[in-house]
Amino acid sequence: MNNQYDMLSSESLRRIDREVAKYPADQKQSAVMAALVIAQDEKGWLAKETIAAVASYLGMAPIAAYEVASFYNMYDLNPVGKYKLTVCTNLPCALSGGVHAADYVKQKLGIDFNETTADGKFTLKEGECMGACGDAPVMLVNNKRMCSFMLPEQIDKLLAECK
Amino acid sequence: MALIDTINPLLTTGWAKGDAGWSLKDYEARGGYAQLKRILSSKMSQDDLIAEVKKSVLRGRGGAGFPTGLKWSFMPKAAPEKYVVCNTDEGEPGTFKDRDLLRFDPHSTIEGMIIAGYAVGAKRGYNYIHGEIFEIYQRFEEALDQARAAGYLGNNILGSDFSFDLFAHHGWGAYICGEETGLLESIEGKKGQPRFKPPFPANFGLYGKPTTINNTETFAAIPFILGMGGEAYLNLGKPNNGGTKLFSVSGHVNRPGNYEVPMGTPFAKLLEMAGGMRGGRKLKAVIPGGSSAPVLPADVVMECTMDYDSIAKAGSMLGSGAVIVMDETVCMVKALERLSYFYFEESCGQCTPCREGSGWLYRVVHRIEHGEGRPEDLDLLNRVTDNMMGKTICALADAAAFPVRSFIKHFKSEFEYHIEHKKCLVDPDVQRAGSGFFSASATAGTV
């Protein structure tokens, strides 16, 4: 029999199980945020079918999972480039060059916020406070890697690293 | 960023070795888990434990400053299922202390949460960690594994009849989840929309069960308070403002970073510890407690001491201890525009005054900044804030309103100049140079 969550790899399902175990047995839905992250890690972004698969695995309504996926900023509901760069431009970061760092990346890649380079390599996003204002300018790579003190030289280095 | 400077370090004693001093054996070597052992072996009563915390006058470090011991005492004793929750959803612009606490010394927060669990009779806890700091979340998970393996977490901790387990829940980018009931909704796997209060979490919290929620720094302080005694901790600070506090200093200083100082330390001293003003430029304004706190002009803040009461008297809030320093290169209209955009972007949308008001504020400030302001706009902004403050389920509407009102109050002439002359009082080239981005590297390309 085909389950709706067959589209997720067994490795992903194993990782989701580990998250489910953190919560009381009757509160599986608590793992939905982590499960969506795991699904996004595997698929690159969250298509409606992927969200439905997560919902089905956790025994919740697809709309409830979609509400979560559309509420939190770091879920990608559309395809993104291989490297999603998110630059914080909030005030504390801006005082130390956050906006200028974003301008610099835009010019280097030839794209604006919420755009992807033609080769599909980079997507640029404007971020809100990442809780690292002392390290400004700050950027996130693919949601999980934080890069601190991103002055021109460091940005050049990062872009060159992203193959 | 590692810690640079302290006065009477307490919370940051473990930060000396940077990333090399966070693990369990390092924490134990500096006296870690000794308080948990003492409480369990002496079978200390819950009332005595809470009384000791009350004596310290530890006030919640997340922003509201509510007395921690009092909060713990609100938990109903008889309830069979209770929770302890830690708020590490640190997304208030300017705040970055909890990230470093979990990075350099995660076990002090873990020990503080276990002790809190003992005090309020909870068997399970969650630490909600800000989405953008995945590496810190991973470290905390590793620290939890260490604590579990050493018998500090789980059933019958250290052979006692007390059982407690603790898990990390990772956020994924929503400022509103820093609001405690929004955070609880988020742990339950829902949108992080705050709940109407009352009932408060002590009665109806996670999964509808009694729950104590404190900030990371609050939990991290607990082992130190019990180690030195509540009274000694209180005496480190000022009456009604116990202990030391972490201040995250950002913006136009030479050495942005976290500084631990006793409550009541003069702002001027904190500024000096952060290396003074960048490029020797003149201080213009400071937001003393995170972006939601009213801004204070230089002459006012220079007379303040860093504690709840002094900052409140000056007309602002100590908040989370996020000190955003702005020098004379800053255009206050532009600064406010960015903050207003933030609250617009992060409003969860469930209360009309906030959902509509935050966007309205942003659009009006935006048009003033872009030379399309109207003479009546400043009155309009104040009027919109009147219709937001105190009229919503949570404090985000107030947080959006405070910057608008205080920026206009203290820097009215700048706003008027923008409206009248359709340009900024501060020269654009001066503003551009202020960030230091372009002068930072001689070899880098130009934009």
Interface residues (C-beta under 8 A of the other chain):
Chain A: K22 Y23 P24 Q27 Q29 S30 A31 V32 M33 A34 L36 V37 L58 M60 A64 E67 V68 F71 Y72 N73 M74 Y75 T89 N90 L91 P92 A94 L95 S96 G97 G98 V99 H100 A101 D103 Y104 Q107 K108 G127 E128 C129 M130 G131 A132 C133 G134 D135 A136 P137 L140 N143 K144 R145 M146 S148 L151 P152 E153 D156
Chain B: M1 E90 G91 E92 P93 G94 T95 F96 D98 R99 R124 Y126 H130 G131 E132 I133 F134 E135 F167 A168 H169 H170 G171 W172 G173 A174 Y175 S186 I187 E188 G189 K190 K191 G192 Y207 S248 V249 S250 G251 H252 P256 G257 N258 S291 A322 I324 V325 M326 V330 A335 R338 L339 F342 E345 E346 C348 R432 G434 S435 G436 F437 F438 A440 S441 T443 A444 G445 V447
